[in-house]
Amino acid sequence: MFILPRSTNDFLFSDQDYLSIMQRRNFLQTTALCAVAVSTTGFVHFDGHAYAGDCETTTDILGPFYRPDAPQRNNLIVRGVKGMEVLLRGTVRHKDCTTPYKNAKVELWHCSPDGVYDNTSDEYRFRGTVYCDEQGRYQFLTILPVPYDQGNGQMRPAHFHLLVSAPGYQSLITQLYFTGDPHLKTDEQAASPTARRRILDMGSSADGRKEVVFEVVMTDNLMVEPAVLDRLAGTYVDEKDEKLKTEFFRRDHQLWRKAGTIVYGINLDYIGNNTFSQGGLAPGRSRTYLFEPQEGGAVKMTQTTVEPKAGTMVSVAYRKPEAALKR
């Protein structure tokens, strides 16, 4: 049963350069995909208490409602704000899925009972940061968030946002949902197969409080959720010259960029912190794309290109909001 709170510029590398490395890139990509397939299906078993080896393989990106520097606290209850208290707890482990990770940083944020995120106040309402103990354990006491309308009639199910940072691994950004929420099936992100283990059952703690448990396993590399790639896909227009446009699209769980006369496009690698890079370039060359979702649905894209002779070149472009944007 689902219970709601009570109340409530574009410098292109030559196509010849790119094509000369495409064969090697395709080999590496295929090899990487095989490795992912093994890690996500080959070592999962139920040990009587949990699915051992059931490691996270995808990540979200930070959206417009994330605020850095949330206070270090595990009690997010706001005096005078009504809602059903719930304890979120779990353990952060190393990539072996077994060894606890001491001092991993865990950040939690969610909306208020009115469906609003506190992006401005000094109180950082319903936002907090904790560090895992010796056994890798973390917990937060807060209230259950509510579903909310994105402004286009599409309801997002109730959810927690979680950011787990552990030196040596790529940070995990994710959303946690709750079993029984009627909006799960109509939400692109929640309905994704990759979200299944993040739809949590509501149980009860030893002291009678409602609680949900989310176990975290860190990993070296994470793919971005397909629904998130769809949100980033589209045409971006340069902020200084509207004739300069960059188009991104999703294929095979990767973000691609259309480029010049290349037959198909260039696939990009996710390197964390909302940033994708173009791999396989000559020594001294690099190109990255930083995506920053904005309130209202627009997305800002900052492209940084480094060339040995030209140096570092930075350009900014925007993709306009879409009517059916999924936050």
C-alpha positions in Angstrom: 0.0 0.0 0.0 1.3 3.5 -0.9 0.8 6.0 1.8 1.1 9.8 1.3 2.1 12.3 3.9 -0.7 13.8 5.9 -0.8 17.2 4.2 0.3 18.3 2.8 31.2 27.0 -31.0 32.0 24.2 -32.6 35.6 23.3 -33.5 35.4 20.1 -35.4 38.2 17.5 -35.5 38.6 16.2 -39.0 36.4 13.3 -40.0 39.4 11.5 -41.3 41.0 11.7 -37.8 37.9 10.2 -36.3 37.3 7.5 -38.9 40.9 6.4 -38.5 40.2 5.3 -34.9 36.6 4.1 -35.4 37.5 0.5 -35.8 39.5 0.4 -32.5 36.7 2.3 -30.7 34.1 -0.2 -31.9 36.2 -3.1 -30.6 36.6 -1.4 -27.2 32.9 -0.6 -27.0 31.9 -4.1 -27.8 34.3 -5.5 -25.2 33.0 -3.0 -22.6 29.4 -4.0 -23.2 30.3 -7.7 -22.7 31.8 -6.8 -19.4 28.7 -5.0 -18.3 26.5 -7.9 -19.3 28.5 -10.3 -17.1 28.6 -8.0 -14.1 24.8 -7.4 -14.2 23.7 -10.9 -14.7 26.4 -13.3 -13.7 26.9 -12.9 -10.0 23.5 -12.2 -8.4 22.1 -14.5 -5.8 19.7 -14.2 -2.9 21.5 -15.0 0.4 18.3 -15.0 2.5 18.4 -11.4 3.4 19.5 -9.5 0.2 20.6 -9.9 -3.4 24.3 -10.3 -3.0 26.2 -8.9 -6.1 23.2 -6.9 -7.3 25.3 -3.9 -8.1 24.1 -0.6 -9.5 25.2 -0.2 -13.2 23.5 3.1 -14.2 23.4 6.6 -12.8 21.3 9.7 -13.1 22.8 13.2 -13.5 22.4 16.2 -11.2 19.4 18.2 -12.1 18.2 21.8 -11.2 17.1 20.8 -7.8 20.5 19.7 -6.4 22.2 22.1 -4.0 25.8 21.5 -2.9 26.9 22.0 0.7 23.8 20.7 2.4 24.3 20.6 6.2 25.8 17.6 7.8 22.8 16.0 9.5 20.7 12.9 9.4 17.5 14.4 10.8 15.6 16.3 8.0 12.4 16.8 9.9 11.2 20.4 9.7 9.3 21.7 12.7 5.7 22.5 11.9 5.7 20.6 8.6 3.4 17.6 8.7 4.1 14.4 7.0 4.6 10.7 7.6 8.0 10.1 9.2 10.2 7.6 7.4 13.7 6.3 8.0 16.0 5.8 5.0 18.9 3.6 5.8 21.4 1.3 4.1 25.1 0.4 3.6 27.6 1.6 1.1 30.1 -1.1 -0.1 33.1 -1.4 -2.3 32.8 -2.8 -5.8 33.2 -6.3 -4.5 29.7 -5.9 -3.2 30.8 -7.0 0.2 33.4 -4.8 1.9 31.8 -1.8 3.7 33.0 1.7 2.6 33.9 3.8 5.6 33.3 7.6 5.4 31.4 7.5 2.0 29.5 10.8 1.6 25.8 10.4 1.2 23.5 13.4 0.3 19.8 13.2 0.3 17.2 15.8 -1.0 13.5 15.7 -1.8 10.5 18.0 -2.2 8.3 19.3 0.6 4.7 18.1 1.1 3.7 20.9 -1.3 5.9 19.4 -4.0 8.4 22.2 -3.8 12.2 21.9 -3.5 14.1 24.4 -1.3 16.6 25.9 -3.7 17.2 29.2 -1.9 16.7 29.3 1.8 19.5 29.1 4.4 17.6 26.2 6.1 18.2 23.7 3.2 14.8 22.2 4.0 14.7 18.4 3.3 18.4 18.3 2.4 21.2 16.7 4.3 24.6 15.1 4.2 26.0 12.2 6.3 29.2 10.1 6.2 29.1 6.4 6.6 30.3 4.8 9.8 32.9 2.0 10.3 30.4 -0.5 8.9 29.5 1.6 5.9 26.1 2.4 7.3 24.1 5.5 6.7 20.6 6.7 7.6 18.3 9.7 7.4 15.1 10.5 9.2 12.7 12.6 7.1 9.1 12.6 5.9 7.8 10.8 2.8 7.9 13.1 -0.2 4.8 13.5 -2.4 4.1 13.0 -6.1 4.1 16.3 -8.0 3.0 17.8 -11.3 5.9 18.7 -13.6 3.8 21.6 -15.0 2.6 19.7 -18.1 0.1 17.4 -16.5 2.6 14.6 -16.1 3.0 13.5 -12.5 6.3 12.4 -11.1 6.0 9.7 -8.5 7.2 10.4 -5.0 11.0 10.0 -4.8 14.2 10.6 -2.9 17.3 11.9 -4.7 20.5 10.4 -3.5 24.2 11.2 -4.3 26.9 8.9 -3.0 30.5 10.0 -3.3 33.4 7.6 -2.4 37.0 8.4 -3.4 38.2 5.8 -5.9 34.8 5.4 -7.6 32.5 7.2 -9.9 29.8 9.0 -7.8 26.4 7.4 -7.9 23.4 9.8 -8.5 20.0 8.1 -8.2 16.3 8.3 -7.4 14.5 6.0 -5.0 10.8 5.3 -5.4 8.2 3.5 -3.3 6.2 0.4 -4.0 2.5 1.0 -4.7 2.9 4.6 -6.0 0.2 4.9 -8.8 2.5 7.1 -10.9 5.3 4.6 -11.3 4.0 3.1 -14.5 3.5 6.4 -16.3 6.9 7.9 -15.3 9.6 7.2 -17.9 12.4 7.1 -15.3 10.6 5.0 -12.7 9.2 2.6 -15.4 12.7 1.9 -16.7 13.9 -1.7 -16.1 17.0 -0.2 -14.5 14.8 1.3 -11.8 13.4 -2.0 -10.5 15.7 -2.4 -7.5 15.1 1.2 -6.6 11.4 0.8 -6.0 11.5 0.2 -2.3 9.1 -1.6 0.0 8.0 0.3 3.1 8.7 -1.6 6.2 8.8 -0.8 9.9 11.9 -0.1 12.1 12.4 -1.5 15.6 10.9 1.6 17.1 7.8 1.4 14.9 8.7 4.0 12.4 8.2 3.4 8.7 11.5 2.7 7.0 13.0 1.9 3.5 16.3 0.3 2.9 18.7 1.0 0.0 22.0 -0.8 -0.3 24.7 0.9 -2.4 27.6 -0.7 -4.1 30.2 1.6 -5.7 31.7 0.9 -9.1 34.4 2.3 -11.3 32.2 3.3 -14.3 28.5 3.8 -14.6 26.3 4.2 -17.7 23.7 7.0 -17.7 20.1 6.0 -17.3 18.4 5.8 -20.8 15.6 8.2 -19.7 18.2 10.7 -18.7 19.9 10.4 -22.1 16.6 11.1 -23.8 16.3 14.3 -21.7 19.7 15.5 -22.9 19.2 14.6 -26.6 18.2 17.3 -29.0 19.5 20.4 -30.8 21.6 22.9 -28.9 22.0 26.5 -30.2 25.1 28.5 -29.5 24.4 31.4 -27.1 26.5 33.8 -29.3 25.6 32.6 -32.8 22.3 30.9 -33.4 23.6 29.5 -36.7 25.9 27.2 -34.7 24.1 24.1 -33.6 25.1 20.8 -32.1 22.8 17.8 -32.1 22.9 14.9 -29.7 20.9 11.7 -29.8 20.7 8.4 -27.9 21.6 5.0 -29.3 22.4 1.7 -27.5 22.4 3.3 -24.1 24.9 5.9 -25.1 24.9 9.6 -26.0 26.0 10.4 -29.6 26.8 13.6 -31.4 26.1 14.2 -35.0 29.2 15.5 -36.7 30.0 16.9 -40.2 30.1 14.3 -42.9 30.6 11.3 -40.6 28.1 8.8 -41.7 26.4 8.2 -38.4 27.9 10.1 -35.5 30.4 10.1 -32.6 29.6 8.2 -29.4 30.5 9.8 -26.2 31.7 8.4 -22.9 30.2 9.4 -19.5 33.0 10.4 -17.1 30.9 11.6 -14.2 29.8 15.0 -12.9 27.3 15.5 -15.7 30.1 15.4 -18.2 30.6 13.3 -21.4 33.9 13.1 -23.4 34.9 12.1 -26.9 37.4 9.3 -26.7 40.1 8.1 -29.0 41.5 11.5 -29.9 45.2 12.1 -30.6 47.4 13.0 -27.7 47.0 16.6 -26.6 43.4 16.8 -27.9 40.3 16.5 -25.9 36.6 17.5 -26.0 34.1 17.4 -23.3 30.4 18.3 -22.9 29.0 19.4 -19.6 25.2 19.3 -19.3 23.3 21.3 -16.8 19.5 20.9 -16.7 17.8 24.2 -15.8 14.5 24.9 -14.0 11.7 25.1 -16.6 13.2 22.3 -18.7 16.0 24.0 -20.7 19.4 22.4 -20.7 22.7 24.3 -20.8 25.6 22.6 -22.5 29.2 23.7 -22.1 31.7 22.4 -24.7 35.4 22.5 -23.9 37.8 21.7 -26.7 41.6 21.4 -26.2 43.9 21.4 -29.2 47.8 21.6 -29.1 48.1 24.7 -31.2 44.8 26.5 -30.5 44.7 25.9 -26.8 41.5 25.6 -24.8 38.2 26.8 -26.4 34.9 27.0 -24.5 31.4 27.5 -26.0 28.0 27.5 -24.4 24.8 26.4 -26.1 21.2 25.8 -24.9 18.5 23.3 -25.8 15.0 24.8 -25.4 12.5 23.2 -23.0 10.4 20.3 -24.2 6.7 20.1 -23.4 7.1 16.6 -22.1 10.4 17.0 -20.2 10.9 14.4 -17.5 12.7 15.8 -14.5 
